[in-house]
């Protein structure tokens, strides 16, 4: 991407799944420098050893500490803000930790970016921020509001603040596909919450492309949503079983703290002001201010168009069959690697058994 030529890029939470995938992508561009900001020194050291690339610079810090954010922000052109607490159950039990990282920490990152007059900051959000019912989703919804609120006062600022929102990233840290693979390799049942629960399916590479699309196309306050297919959790489990050719049972364990039966990527209220860009929705910021007397729709006029729109959810998007889900997950590099290891392990077992019989 020629737009990244000579740019200095900061990735908060850069040692996570998104950060690593983004680094892989950015190293194929002519960007000048990639800054990895996180509080995990072990993962930074592992990345330093893995990449051994002088364009990567590492900053130990926490988004909760604005001083450390400011140090990493100095001289940056572009920010990808990915740092967050993402696990639904842990945020349910420790909601103030979600507040401090996802809301207050994000405020530190956005305001620091504006103060340092960087060109663009793109904040990463989640489908759980739409109609949130759990602490993680609520904190990410507030992150979106905090980021968008800053744009109301940026008429003279050079910094463009935008957001992206996407669904479950397959094989990311803490996601269900690696859990299924671990369970079946151990001969244990695959545990599903509710069989008919649906989730969007997105490859990590698609999440990176969404963020880069936002970088290229965002205007002040834009929220970009990546359209994605979905499947039921039961069908996902069946697809993993079929792919690894292992017949283990599927066990229903029930819904966990704060989980929803389906996820929403865009609400009808958002879609009423959205632009369909093919693979993406661009949702413009609601530009109304507190001077309500300027807007008839607050008091005397409604909007019939909005009432006719439905939310964009994992229940009404394209539903993948088991076979289609197999093809999707089979294309994931992480699954291909695990599948290769699994086949080698099974071949070794068969060889050992044949050798024993021959004796």
C-alpha positions in Angstrom: 0.0 0.0 0.0 1.6 3.2 -1.2 -0.3 5.2 1.4 1.8 3.6 4.1 5.1 4.4 2.5 7.3 6.2 5.1 4.7 6.0 7.8 5.3 5.3 11.5 2.6 3.1 12.8 1.6 2.3 16.4 -0.4 -0.8 17.4 -1.7 -0.8 20.9 -2.2 -4.3 22.2 0.3 -5.2 19.5 1.3 -8.6 20.9 -2.2 -10.0 20.5 -3.6 -12.0 17.6 -4.6 -8.9 15.6 -1.2 -7.2 16.3 0.8 -10.1 15.0 -1.3 -10.5 11.9 -1.0 -6.8 11.2 2.7 -6.8 11.6 2.9 -9.7 9.1 0.9 -7.5 6.7 2.7 -4.2 7.3 6.2 -5.7 6.8 5.2 -6.2 3.2 4.7 -2.4 2.8 7.2 0.4 2.8 6.2 1.8 6.2 9.2 3.2 8.1 8.5 1.9 11.5 6.0 -0.3 13.4 5.6 0.3 17.1 4.3 -2.5 19.3 2.8 -1.2 22.6 1.7 -3.6 25.3 2.2 -4.6 28.9 3.4 -8.1 28.1 7.2 -8.1 28.1 7.4 -11.9 27.4 5.3 -11.7 24.3 7.2 -8.7 23.1 10.5 -10.6 23.5 9.0 -13.5 21.6 8.0 -11.1 18.8 11.4 -9.5 18.8 13.1 -12.9 18.4 10.6 -14.1 15.8 10.7 -11.1 13.5 14.3 -9.8 14.1 13.3 -6.8 12.1 14.8 -3.3 12.8 11.6 -1.7 11.7 9.8 -3.1 14.8 10.1 -1.0 17.9 8.7 -2.2 21.3 7.2 -0.1 24.0 6.3 -1.5 27.4 3.2 0.3 28.8 -0.4 0.2 29.6 -3.2 2.2 27.9 -4.4 3.0 31.5 -1.2 5.0 31.9 -1.3 8.0 29.6 2.3 8.8 30.2 3.4 5.5 28.7 0.9 6.1 25.8 2.3 9.5 25.2 5.9 8.1 25.0 4.8 5.6 22.3 2.7 8.1 20.4 5.5 10.7 19.9 6.3 11.0 16.2 3.6 8.5 15.0 1.5 9.0 11.8 -1.1 6.2 12.3 -2.6 4.3 15.2 -4.4 1.0 15.3 -5.9 0.8 18.7 -6.4 -2.9 19.5 -5.6 -3.0 23.2 -8.6 -4.3 25.2 -9.9 -6.9 27.7 -11.9 -9.2 25.4 -13.0 -12.3 27.4 -16.7 -12.1 28.2 -16.7 -14.2 31.4 -13.7 -12.4 33.0 -15.2 -9.0 32.2 -18.5 -10.1 33.8 -16.6 -10.9 37.1 -14.3 -7.9 36.9 -16.3 -5.2 35.2 -14.2 -2.3 36.6 -11.1 -3.8 34.9 -13.0 -3.6 31.6 -13.9 0.0 32.4 -10.3 0.9 33.1 -8.9 -0.7 30.0 -11.6 -0.5 27.4 -13.1 2.9 28.2 -10.6 5.0 30.2 -7.6 3.4 28.4 -9.2 4.0 25.0 -9.8 7.6 26.0 -6.1 8.0 26.8 -5.2 6.6 23.4 -7.6 8.7 21.4 -6.8 12.0 23.2 -3.1 11.3 23.1 -3.4 10.7 19.3 -5.2 14.1 18.9 -2.7 15.9 21.1 0.2 14.5 19.1 -1.6 15.5 15.8 -1.3 12.1 14.3 -3.0 11.6 10.9 -5.4 8.8 11.7 -6.4 6.6 14.6 -8.6 3.5 14.0 -10.2 1.9 17.1 -11.1 -1.7 17.0 -14.5 -2.7 18.3 -16.7 -5.9 18.4 -20.2 -7.1 17.5 -20.8 -7.4 21.2 -20.9 -3.6 21.4 -24.2 -3.5 19.4 -27.1 -4.0 21.9 -24.6 -5.0 24.6 -25.8 -7.3 27.4 -22.5 -8.1 29.0 -19.7 -6.0 30.6 -17.3 -6.6 27.8 -19.8 -5.4 25.2 -21.0 -2.5 27.3 -17.4 -1.3 27.8 -16.6 -1.6 24.0 -19.9 0.3 23.2 -18.7 3.0 25.6 -15.3 2.9 23.9 -17.1 3.7 20.6 -19.0 6.5 22.2 -15.9 8.0 23.7 -14.0 7.9 20.4 -16.9 9.4 18.5 -17.5 12.1 21.1 -14.0 13.4 20.5 -14.9 14.0 16.8 -17.6 16.5 17.7 -14.8 18.9 18.7 -12.3 18.3 16.0 -13.3 20.8 13.4 -9.8 22.2 13.2 -7.9 19.0 14.0 -5.8 17.1 11.5 -6.6 13.8 13.2 -9.2 11.5 11.7 -10.8 9.3 14.3 -12.7 6.2 13.0 -13.7 2.8 14.2 -14.2 -0.7 12.9 -16.5 -3.4 14.2 -16.3 -7.1 13.4 -17.5 -10.4 14.7 -15.6 -13.5 16.1 -12.2 -13.8 14.6 -11.5 -17.5 14.0 -8.5 -19.0 15.8 -7.8 -15.8 17.7 -6.7 -16.1 21.3 -9.5 -17.5 23.5 -11.7 -18.4 20.5 -13.6 -21.7 20.2 -11.9 -23.4 17.2 -8.5 -24.0 19.0 -10.5 -25.3 22.0 -12.4 -27.8 19.8 -9.1 -29.0 18.3 -7.5 -29.4 21.7 -10.5 -31.3 23.0 -10.7 -33.7 20.1 -7.0 -34.4 20.1 -7.4 -35.4 23.7 -10.4 -37.6 22.9 -12.7 -35.4 24.9 -16.2 -34.3 23.9 -16.5 -31.0 22.0 -18.3 -28.6 24.4 -20.9 -26.3 22.9 -22.9 -23.8 24.9 -26.2 -23.8 23.0 -26.3 -25.8 19.7 -28.4 -23.2 17.8 -26.3 -20.3 19.0 -24.9 -18.4 15.9 -21.7 -16.5 15.5 -20.2 -14.5 12.6 -17.0 -16.1 11.2 -14.1 -13.9 10.2 -10.5 -14.8 9.4 -7.8 -12.8 11.0 -6.6 -11.7 7.6 -10.0 -10.2 6.9 -9.9 -8.3 10.2 -6.6 -6.8 9.1 -8.0 -5.9 5.7 -11.0 -4.2 7.3 -8.7 -2.0 9.3 -6.6 -1.1 6.3 -9.8 -0.4 4.4 -10.8 2.0 7.1 -7.4 3.6 6.9 -7.8 4.2 3.2 -11.5 5.3 3.2 -12.4 6.8 6.7 -13.8 10.2 7.1 -14.2 11.8 10.6 -16.3 9.6 12.9 -16.9 6.8 10.4 -17.6 3.3 11.7 -16.9 0.4 9.3 -18.5 -3.0 9.6 -17.3 -6.1 7.7 -20.0 -8.3 6.3 -19.5 -11.9 7.2 -21.2 -15.3 7.1 -22.3 -17.1 10.2 -23.0 -20.6 11.4 -24.3 -22.4 14.5 -21.9 -23.5 17.2 -23.1 -27.1 16.7 -22.3 -26.9 12.9 -18.9 -25.4 13.7 -18.1 -28.3 16.1 -19.3 -30.8 13.4 -17.1 -29.2 10.8 -14.0 -29.5 13.0 -14.8 -33.1 13.7 -15.2 -33.8 10.0 -12.0 -32.0 9.1 -9.9 -33.9 11.6 -11.8 -37.2 11.0 -12.4 -37.8 14.7 -15.6 -39.2 16.1 -16.0 -37.6 19.5 -19.4 -36.6 21.0 -20.7 -33.0 21.1 -21.7 -32.0 24.7 -24.0 -29.1 25.4 -22.9 -27.3 28.5 -25.2 -24.3 28.5 -24.8 -20.6 28.0 -22.0 -18.8 29.9 -22.0 -15.6 31.8 -23.1 -12.7 29.6 -23.4 -14.6 26.3 -26.1 -14.0 23.7 -27.8 -16.5 21.4 -26.8 -14.4 18.4 -24.6 -11.3 17.8 -25.5 -8.0 16.1 -22.9 -6.3 13.9 -25.0 -3.3 13.0 -28.3 -2.0 14.4 -31.3 -0.8 12.4 -30.6 2.7 13.7 -27.0 2.6 12.4 -28.1 1.0 9.1 -30.5 3.9 8.5 -27.5 6.2 8.0 -25.1 3.6 6.5 -23.5 3.4 3.1 -23.3 -0.1 1.5 -19.8 -0.4 0.1 -20.1 -4.0 -1.0 -18.1 -6.0 1.5 -18.5 -3.3 4.1 -20.9 -0.9 5.6 -19.8 2.7 6.3 -21.8 4.1 9.2 -21.6 7.8 9.4 -21.5 9.4 12.8 -24.7 11.0 14.1 -23.9 14.6 13.6 -26.7 16.1 15.7 -25.7 18.1 18.8 -27.4 19.2 21.9 -29.3 22.1 20.2 -32.5 20.0 19.9 -34.6 22.8 18.5 -32.7 22.5 15.2 -34.0 19.0 14.6 -37.7 18.4 13.9 -37.3 14.7 14.2 -36.7 15.0 17.9 -40.2 16.3 18.5 -42.6 16.5 15.5 -41.4 14.2 12.8 -40.4 10.5 12.7 -38.7 8.3 10.2 -40.7 5.5 8.6 -37.6 4.3 6.7 -35.8 3.3 9.9 -38.8 1.3 11.1 -38.6 -0.9 8.0 -34.9 -1.8 8.4 -33.8 -4.9 10.3 -30.6 -5.3 12.4 -27.7 -7.1 10.7 -27.1 -10.2 12.9 -25.5 -13.6 12.9 -29.1 -15.0 12.6 -30.1 -13.2 9.4 -26.7 -13.1 7.6 -25.7 -15.9 5.2 -25.8 -19.1 7.2 -23.0 -21.6 6.3 -23.8 -25.3 6.1 -21.4 -27.8 7.8 -19.6 -28.5 4.5 -19.2 -24.7 3.8 -18.0 -24.2 7.3 -15.4 -27.0 6.8 -14.1 -25.2 3.7 -13.8 -21.9 5.6 -11.9 -23.3 8.6 -9.7 -25.6 6.4 -8.3 -22.4 4.7 -7.1 -21.0 8.0 -3.3 -21.2 8.4 -3.7 -22.1 12.1 -6.0 -25.0 11.3 -3.8 -26.2 8.4 -0.8 -26.3 10.8 -2.8 -28.2 13.5 -4.1 -30.6 10.9 -0.6 -31.3 9.6 0.6 -32.0 13.1 -2.4 -34.2 13.8 -1.8 -36.3 10.6 1.8 -36.8 11.5 1.0 -37.9 15.0 -1.6 -40.4 13.8 0.8 -41.7 11.1 3.4 -42.2 13.9 0.9 -44.1 16.0 -0.1 -46.4 13.1 3.6 -47.0 12.3 4.3 -47.9 15.9 1.3 -50.3 16.0 2.3 -52.0 12.8 5.9 -52.3 14.1 4.6 -54.0 17.3 2.5 -56.4 15.3 5.4 -57.3 13.1 7.4 -58.3 16.1 
